[in-house]
Amino acid sequence: MKTADKILHTLKREGAVTAKQLADRFDITTMGARQHLQSLEEDGLVHFYDVKVKVGRPTRHWTLTEDGHAYFADRHGELTLQVIDAIEQVYGSEGIAKIVATREAQTLSQYRAEIQTCTTLEEKLEMLVTLREREGYMVKLETLPDGYRLIENHCPICKAATRCQSFCQSELHIFQSLLEGLCSIERQEHIVSGHRRCSYIIKKLS
């Protein structure tokens, strides 16, 4: 993977970063990182904002533009939208609901088969991260004092979910069903609602 692509993936996964942070991560000079960022800025994929600090110059942070996020979009998104529209025209909203329900049942069955050997909540969550990462969600699991935060930095079905938010509700149902009795799960951030990522707060049941 080229350095420019690595930078885009880092911004997608982590949000705003500085040129110095990128330089340290990829073992290049800070000037080299800035040159890559400036080239990406010219392509319209990144932009920056400055943060004031107590001493010295403001710190420049780089983040993805809307086009930068679209760089990671599902390549089959437009076809998916056409299929959804066609189903709705032929079968109405009930047809869409059946498609969503079928996908949910199939995904839940697949996840349960993969996760059945895991015994603890943490093991189950780590397996879920592996499964979602495999599907392109760019997942990260953070430990909180009373549970966990599951972060998905990318949504490979974003166009479909924007067109039909039942897909998003279905995703939450899958998580809740998969971990029923072990924890409570609530969506905290939502890409379709304008956030940079989707995230879920997972609290252990006492």
N, C-alpha and C positions, 0 to 999 in steps of 0.2 A: 504494500500500500504506500502510495506517495505521501510525503510529509504533509502536503496541503490537505489530503483526504484524512490523514490522522488528526489534523487540527480540527477539521469539520466534525469528525466523530467525537472528539473530546468536548467540543462546545455543545454538541447535541446531548451528550451524556451528563455533563457537569454544569452547563450554563456558562455564565460569564467567567472568563479567566484572563490573566495578564500575559503579555509576551514573555515575561521572565518565567512564569510558571510553565508555559509551553516549551521554552528553551531548556529548562531543567528536565522536563519529562522526556523530550526527544533528543537530548544530548546535542543540541545545536546552540549557536550563539543567540543572544537576545536580538541582535540586529537581524540575524537570519530569520528568526521567528516573526519579527516586525515586517520583513520583506514578504513573507508568505501571507501574513495578515493583510497587508496593503494590496497584494495581488487579489486576494479573495474579496476585499472591499471593492476593488474596481469591477469585479464580476458581480457585485451586488449580493454576495452571499453572507457577508459579515458587516457589522458596524460597531462603533465603540461609544463609550461614555466615560467621562472622567469623574473620579471620586476624590474629593478633597481629603488631605491628610494633615495632621497637626504640624508636621515639619516637612519642608521640601515641596517638590512639584506634586500635583494631583496624580493619582494612579489611574492609568488607562486600562479599562476592562473591555474585552471584546466578546461579542455574542452574535448569534445567528440572526439574520434578517428573516422576513417571511419567505423569501426565495431560498434562503439557506435551509430552513426547515423543510421546504418543498423538495429540496435535493434528496431527502430521505423518503419521500412519499412512496406509497405503493404504486409500482409501475403499472399494475393492472386496475388501478382505481377507477379510471373512466369506464372500462368495460364492466366493472362491478356495478357502477351506478346505472348503466344501461340495462343490466340484468334486473336490478331492483325495480327500475321503472317498468320494465316489461312484465314482471311478475305482478306488480300492483295494477297495471292496466288490465291484465287477463283475469287475475284472481282477487283483486281488491286488497284491502288492508288485512283481511283474514289470511290471504296467501303469504303476505310478508310475515305475519305473526307466526305462521306455521314454519316458515324457513328459519326464523330466528330460534324458535323452540327446538327444532330438529338439530340445528348447529349446536345449541347449548347442551342438549342431551348427549350428542356425540363427543363434544369436547370434554364434558364432565366424566363420561365413561372412560375416555382415554387417560385423563389426568388421574382418575382413581386407580386405574390399572398400574400406572407408573409410581404412584405414591403409596401403594398398599404395604410395601415393605418398611416404610418409615414409621417410627414409633412416637417420637416427640414432635411437638409443634414446630420447633426449630428445624428439625430434619424435613418435615413436610414442606415448610416454607422454602428451604434451600432447594428441594426438588422442584417446587413450583417455579422458582427463579430459573432453574435450568430449562424447564419446559418452555417458559415464556421467552427466555433468551433465544432458544432454538427457533422460535417463531418470529423473531425480529423485533421484540419489544424493548430491547436495550434496558434490561432490568437490574435493579440494585436493591439490596435488603439492608436496612439500617436498624440497629438495636436501640430501643428507647427504654426509659426507666420502667415502664409498665407494659412493654410489648415491642412492637416492631413497626417500621414504615416500609412498605413495599412501593418502590418507585419504578415507573415505566417511562423512560425518556423518549420513547418513540411509539407510535401507534400505526402498525402496518395496514390497519383497516379503517384509517381515519376518515377517508372520503365516504365509505359506506356508513360509518357511525355518524357522520355529520348529516347525511341524508336520512338516516333512520336510527335515532338514538336508542331504539330498543336493543341494538347490539351492545351499547354501553351498559345498559341495565342488565343484560344477559351476562356480561363479563362479571359484574358484581355478584350476581346470583351464583355463578360457577364457583367463585372464591368462597362465598358464604356456605354453600352446600358442601364443598370439598373439606372445609375445616370446621364444620358444624360441631358444636359441643366443646370445642377447644378454645375458641376466641370469638370476639366480635370484630366485624370489619366494616369500616366506613370509608367512602371515597372522600379525600381531602382536596385534591387538585384534579382538574379535568381538562384535557387538551381541547375537547370540543367546545368547552366554555371559555376558551381563550388563555388558559394557563400554558406554561412551557412544557409541562409534563402531566402525566396522571400519577397520583399517589394515593395510597390507602393506609389508613391507620388501623393497626391490628392490636387489640388489647386482649391479654390473656384473661380467661375466665377464672375467677377464684373458686 
